[in-house]
Amino acid sequence: MSRKSHKRELFRVAFKMFILKSFDGVSIPDIEKATGFTRGTIFHYADTKLDLFRQVVEYYVLERQDIDRKIQVADDCTLRQFIDTYAKGVERTMEALHEIVGMDVPMRDCSRAYLNMASQVSVLLPEVHKAFLNAMAKEERLWIEVIGRGVESGELCSDVQPAILAKIMMSLFYGRAFQDSLINGMDPKLLKEEMLAVYEMVKKQ
């Protein structure tokens, strides 16, 4: 196995363990046993367990949640088209997470564990938490841009406030992510239905 493959496998296994058992619930001996790698190999790629946690969060969460990676939209897309694309991006992200963690793990558990990991990051890795917040702000700006364009083009009612509607749409996503984690896991189809219901209220008749 090449060094690149070693690192990829280490990150994959460590991510699965951290997301399902939490940071405190995973030890270096646990990772050694799960990967078959020696402690020296593990610490070749990470200085400490916390550094390994940081790296896998940045790779599997921050990079994959970046809005530019999650969805691709044309400069002239409508809000209706954006909602379709957004929901599909969420679905792809959840499928990728489920594949990494393991298809034998219920989607509900994946969603719940993902939210738990985000909470741990806010405590253990403040600089990564700040990057999370920056990513959220970037996503909100994109919503505002698309909604603003919808108002200007006449797709949406003229009294729609882009900043307020953007917060509503993002609240639907984060609220659905939390609620679904308590039931059967994130449901992108239901998220899309809720966003379209809001869209019907603000589109120009």
Order of alpha helices (4+ residues) and beta strands (2+ residues): alpha-alpha-alpha-alpha-alpha-alpha-alpha-alpha-alpha-alpha
